[in-house]
Amino acid sequence: MTLAQPQFRPVPKEALAELGTDPIPAAPYYDPDWFEREREAIFKRSWIQIGHLCELPEPGSFIVRPFEVARTSLLITRTAEGRVRAFHNLCTHRGTRLVAEPEGRRSRFTCPYHGWTFGNDGSLLAAPDFDNFFVDRAACRLPEVACDVAGGFIFVNLDPEPAQSLAEYLGPLAEALERLPHARATTFAEYTYEVAANWKLTYDNFQENYHLRFIHPRSGEAAAGPDNPFGYPERYEFFGPHRTQRIWSNPAPAIKPFQGFAFGLGARFQAERGFDPCREDLLRDLSQPLSVRQSHDPLSASGSCRSPRTARAA
């Protein structure tokens, strides 16, 4: 007996009526003044993914992250108690960059300019001739940045008093992140490439399947077919400032041998690690990784998109 293949059912237009059908304004994609407002309202007031827990495998581990869009550098540490904390990577004496190395293991950091030494909890441990500064030592600790973890990803928020916790900001996506394999990752790989475009275009690209049959004719076959030639999603969802889509799967794609080999490796990897297929709905719903980090040219309001760190689960 031949089973009937499921047909693609497009999202009803009435389900998206609140989005409207007017043309999208172009200015937010090129206007430098608009980008400056985004810098202040979004990048300095939102939770931004900056790293992964596997980069801080033990107490004393640290990483340094340039945060170009906010014109700062961040020092992320794991303290003796195992807590992950983030600080502006500058000495509170004269604002000198405190740590130059991108990563390492150290419990204290000494400024190369005047020898002020800080613990990985941000406290000022020592400063030459400090008695003659006439200031409280506690007031000289490193300026701390709000920091939290979800799904193994490290997030920071530059707002001195964030309006929401990370869990509140992510909403239902927080639980979904915890169920993905990267929540248990123990190592990672990274690559960087420059995109000469506004940062929103890179995000829009990952939410737009219209280009698949033209740009990705081979890999895009899995999400397109006779019933859905442009690979349109099965569902869109909105969670506060977040958006997701469920990708339609072609029930009879023309899989090439190398693709079948890769898919087989992925299936075996998941089976060996106890992947729960009953939660596949959560995986499909996360179409845009939250781990994309952005850096921008403030003059042109265009930027470089740094790809997500590809984490491998243990």
Wavefront OBJ file of the C-alpha trace (Angstrom):
o trace
v 0.000 0.000 0.000
v 1.297 3.438 -0.922
v 0.813 6.104 1.721
v -0.331 9.524 0.593
v 2.381 12.140 0.971
v 1.447 15.157 3.136
v 0.761 18.262 1.097
v 2.039 21.721 1.882
v -0.511 24.020 3.476
v 0.489 27.692 3.356
v -0.010 29.909 6.362
v -3.459 31.522 6.049
v -3.207 35.187 5.120
v -5.590 36.120 7.921
v -3.141 34.645 10.434
v -0.610 37.311 9.412
v -3.036 40.175 8.864
v -1.680 42.176 11.809
v 1.684 42.497 10.009
v 0.084 44.499 7.215
v 0.973 44.515 3.538
v 2.402 48.015 3.094
v 5.957 48.362 1.733
v 8.698 48.122 4.356
v 10.430 51.483 4.952
v 13.942 51.540 3.494
v 15.523 54.136 5.808
v 16.088 51.740 8.744
v 18.405 49.751 6.466
v 20.755 52.575 5.489
v 20.182 55.711 7.599
v 23.149 56.294 9.974
v 20.951 58.240 12.402
v 18.529 55.334 12.579
v 21.425 52.976 13.289
v 22.639 55.205 16.126
v 19.191 54.964 17.688
v 19.329 51.175 17.302
v 22.744 51.142 18.943
v 21.324 52.783 22.050
v 17.860 51.218 22.151
v 18.668 47.651 21.030
v 22.309 46.704 21.382
v 22.841 48.544 24.663
v 19.490 47.547 26.174
v 18.927 43.944 25.065
v 20.334 40.550 25.992
v 23.036 39.705 23.433
v 24.672 36.281 23.074
v 28.424 36.675 23.534
v 29.884 33.179 24.088
v 29.318 29.604 25.238
v 29.850 27.878 28.563
v 32.283 25.408 27.008
v 34.686 28.315 26.575
v 34.834 28.598 30.376
v 35.349 24.933 31.297
v 36.669 25.474 34.851
v 37.068 28.109 37.559
v 39.645 30.664 36.498
v 38.786 30.396 32.791
v 38.177 33.658 30.962
v 37.412 34.969 27.502
v 37.615 38.483 26.058
v 34.982 39.616 23.578
v 35.133 42.806 21.497
v 31.627 44.253 21.383
v 32.113 46.640 18.483
v 28.531 47.830 18.153
v 28.680 49.139 21.718
v 32.262 50.383 21.313
v 33.536 48.309 24.220
v 35.421 45.147 25.141
v 34.084 42.611 27.633
v 35.901 40.271 29.999
v 33.888 37.153 30.854
v 35.133 34.978 33.721
v 34.260 31.885 35.718
v 34.901 32.488 39.406
v 36.089 30.028 42.049
v 32.422 29.381 42.899
v 31.707 28.492 39.267
v 29.685 31.636 38.582
v 29.944 33.244 35.134
v 30.425 37.009 35.315
v 31.073 39.787 32.801
v 32.930 43.087 33.138
v 34.045 45.947 30.967
v 37.623 45.058 30.000
v 39.241 48.219 31.337
v 41.204 49.269 34.375
v 39.231 51.631 36.602
v 42.312 53.805 37.128
v 42.877 55.301 33.670
v 40.645 53.161 31.446
v 43.505 51.109 30.001
v 42.560 47.822 28.359
v 43.047 45.282 31.124
v 43.351 41.949 29.282
v 44.775 41.567 25.767
v 44.622 37.769 25.417
v 41.418 36.406 23.813
v 41.141 33.551 26.340
v 42.993 31.713 29.081
v 42.941 30.664 32.713
v 43.809 33.130 35.432
v 42.371 34.156 38.796
v 43.670 37.739 38.687
v 44.400 40.379 36.073
v 47.050 43.109 36.305
v 46.841 46.325 34.335
v 50.025 46.840 32.265
v 49.948 50.617 32.823
v 50.193 51.063 36.625
v 49.974 47.543 38.014
v 46.463 47.631 39.475
v 45.386 44.026 40.033
v 41.813 42.726 39.948
v 40.276 39.362 40.849
v 38.108 37.437 38.418
v 35.141 38.553 40.517
v 35.929 42.168 39.590
v 37.304 43.238 42.970
v 40.412 45.411 43.228
v 43.003 43.228 44.973
v 46.042 45.500 44.943
v 47.237 48.878 43.670
v 50.674 50.435 44.253
v 50.608 53.255 46.851
v 46.813 53.016 47.028
v 46.627 54.872 50.353
v 47.453 58.086 48.531
v 44.460 57.806 46.192
v 41.945 58.680 48.952
v 39.171 56.547 47.446
v 37.317 53.487 48.661
v 38.809 50.259 47.291
v 35.326 48.815 46.753
v 34.481 51.759 44.489
v 37.373 50.818 42.186
v 36.160 47.339 41.244
v 35.678 46.504 37.563
v 32.379 47.808 36.138
v 30.153 44.740 35.934
v 27.778 43.873 33.107
v 24.568 41.875 33.565
v 25.286 38.275 32.554
v 23.243 35.066 32.415
v 23.158 31.699 30.639
v 20.492 29.906 28.584
v 20.965 26.702 26.609
v 24.703 26.835 27.241
v 24.935 30.289 25.632
v 26.317 33.233 27.592
v 24.278 36.440 27.264
v 25.113 39.977 28.399
v 23.050 43.123 28.777
v 24.786 46.512 28.915
v 21.805 48.183 30.562
v 22.850 48.972 34.174
v 19.362 47.902 35.283
v 17.904 45.527 32.673
v 14.146 45.852 32.306
v 13.847 42.049 32.028
v 15.776 39.029 33.175
v 17.164 36.800 30.436
v 14.416 34.236 31.083
v 11.757 36.937 30.762
v 13.348 38.291 27.599
v 13.490 34.890 25.891
v 10.066 33.764 27.055
v 9.168 30.270 25.765
v 12.381 30.180 23.735
v 14.373 29.755 26.973
v 12.994 26.241 27.492
v 13.519 25.393 23.821
v 17.196 26.394 24.018
v 17.752 24.107 26.994
v 16.496 21.141 24.970
v 18.825 21.673 22.017
v 22.137 19.748 21.768
v 24.251 22.887 22.156
v 23.071 23.153 25.772
v 25.426 20.211 26.479
v 28.252 21.223 24.135
v 31.830 20.811 25.339
v 33.774 22.349 22.443
v 33.209 24.602 19.465
v 34.509 25.880 16.139
v 34.234 29.403 14.792
v 34.551 31.211 11.485
v 34.134 34.911 10.701
v 33.068 36.579 7.486
v 32.271 40.162 6.554
v 28.885 41.139 5.161
v 28.717 44.579 3.539
v 25.144 45.190 4.580
v 23.010 46.490 7.397
v 22.716 44.024 10.286
v 18.953 43.566 9.806
v 19.452 42.246 6.282
v 21.424 39.287 7.625
v 18.612 38.484 10.045
v 15.937 38.929 7.390
v 17.823 36.578 5.078
v 17.541 33.719 7.575
v 13.790 34.297 7.858
v 13.209 34.443 4.093
v 13.013 31.216 2.089
v 12.083 32.861 -1.223
v 15.743 32.715 -2.339
v 16.349 29.006 -1.661
v 15.598 27.631 -5.147
v 17.865 30.246 -6.718
v 20.811 30.516 -4.322
v 20.701 27.017 -2.788
v 19.199 24.782 -5.501
v 20.719 21.589 -4.041
v 20.464 22.047 -0.293
v 17.184 23.907 -0.643
v 15.442 20.874 -2.141
v 14.728 19.511 1.332
v 12.484 22.519 2.044
v 10.847 22.901 -1.382
v 8.849 20.731 -3.751
v 6.054 20.730 -6.315
v 3.505 21.784 -3.680
v 5.825 24.448 -2.283
v 8.291 25.540 -5.007
v 9.564 28.532 -3.017
v 10.031 26.698 0.278
v 7.588 28.829 2.231
v 7.318 28.007 5.962
v 4.484 26.080 7.534
v 4.135 28.469 10.445
v 5.340 31.793 11.819
v 5.350 32.690 15.486
v 6.165 35.829 17.423
v 7.329 35.974 21.032
v 7.754 39.600 22.048
v 10.750 40.845 20.022
v 11.535 37.323 18.753
v 10.268 35.605 15.650
v 10.445 31.994 14.526
v 9.245 29.919 11.624
v 8.661 26.224 11.088
v 10.376 25.027 7.911
v 8.359 22.742 5.667
v 10.044 19.414 4.876
v 9.750 17.983 1.387
v 8.415 14.414 1.880
v 10.215 13.181 -1.260
v 13.365 15.250 -1.807
v 15.964 14.277 -4.393
v 18.701 13.528 -1.880
v 22.201 13.346 -3.325
v 24.535 10.583 -2.048
v 26.722 12.991 -0.081
v 23.626 14.520 1.521
v 22.325 11.121 2.566
v 25.700 10.315 4.093
v 25.680 13.570 6.085
v 22.095 13.080 7.241
v 22.957 9.540 8.354
v 25.860 10.792 10.438
v 23.596 13.359 12.065
v 20.933 10.785 12.876
v 23.504 8.419 14.390
v 25.008 11.260 16.443
v 21.580 12.094 17.866
v 20.695 8.461 18.583
v 23.964 7.810 20.417
v 23.312 10.780 22.676
v 19.718 10.020 23.519
v 18.117 12.736 21.425
v 14.391 12.848 22.149
v 12.507 12.944 18.830
v 9.328 13.819 20.715
v 10.743 17.290 21.210
v 11.522 17.846 17.541
v 8.814 20.509 17.440
v 10.993 22.732 19.580
v 13.957 22.250 17.268
v 12.062 23.141 14.142
v 10.674 26.283 15.713
v 14.109 27.780 16.318
v 14.891 28.866 12.784
v 17.131 31.840 13.584
v 20.053 31.056 15.919
v 20.348 33.516 18.772
v 24.073 33.099 18.687
v 24.707 35.467 15.803
v 26.939 38.249 17.062
v 26.978 41.575 15.240
v 29.638 44.232 14.797
v 28.966 47.419 12.881
v 30.487 50.398 11.173
v 28.734 53.342 12.870
v 29.312 55.615 9.886
v 27.715 53.457 7.224
v 25.283 51.570 9.464
v 26.450 48.420 7.753
v 28.345 45.705 9.508
v 30.092 42.404 9.707
v 28.115 39.367 10.714
v 30.072 37.029 12.904
v 28.775 33.538 12.497
v 27.541 31.547 15.470
v 30.085 29.394 17.227
v 29.325 25.865 16.139
v 29.163 23.831 19.317
v 29.575 20.068 19.438
v 27.718 18.170 22.146
v 29.579 15.748 24.380
l 1 2 3 4 5 6 7 8 9 10 11 12 13 14 15 16 17 18 19 20 21 22 23 24 25 26 27 28 29 30 31 32 33 34 35 36 37 38 39 40 41 42 43 44 45 46 47 48 49 50 51 52 53 54 55 56 57 58 59 60 61 62 63 64 65 66 67 68 69 70 71 72 73 74 75 76 77 78 79 80 81 82 83 84 85 86 87 88 89 90 91 92 93 94 95 96 97 98 99 100 101 102 103 104 105 106 107 108 109 110 111 112 113 114 115 116 117 118 119 120 121 122 123 124 125 126 127 128 129 130 131 132 133 134 135 136 137 138 139 140 141 142 143 144 145 146 147 148 149 150 151 152 153 154 155 156 157 158 159 160 161 162 163 164 165 166 167 168 169 170 171 172 173 174 175 176 177 178 179 180 181 182 183 184 185 186 187 188 189 190 191 192 193 194 195 196 197 198 199 200 201 202 203 204 205 206 207 208 209 210 211 212 213 214 215 216 217 218 219 220 221 222 223 224 225 226 227 228 229 230 231 232 233 234 235 236 237 238 239 240 241 242 243 244 245 246 247 248 249 250 251 252 253 254 255 256 257 258 259 260 261 262 263 264 265 266 267 268 269 270 271 272 273 274 275 276 277 278 279 280 281 282 283 284 285 286 287 288 289 290 291 292 293 294 295 296 297 298 299 300 301 302 303 304 305 306 307 308 309 310 311 312 313 314
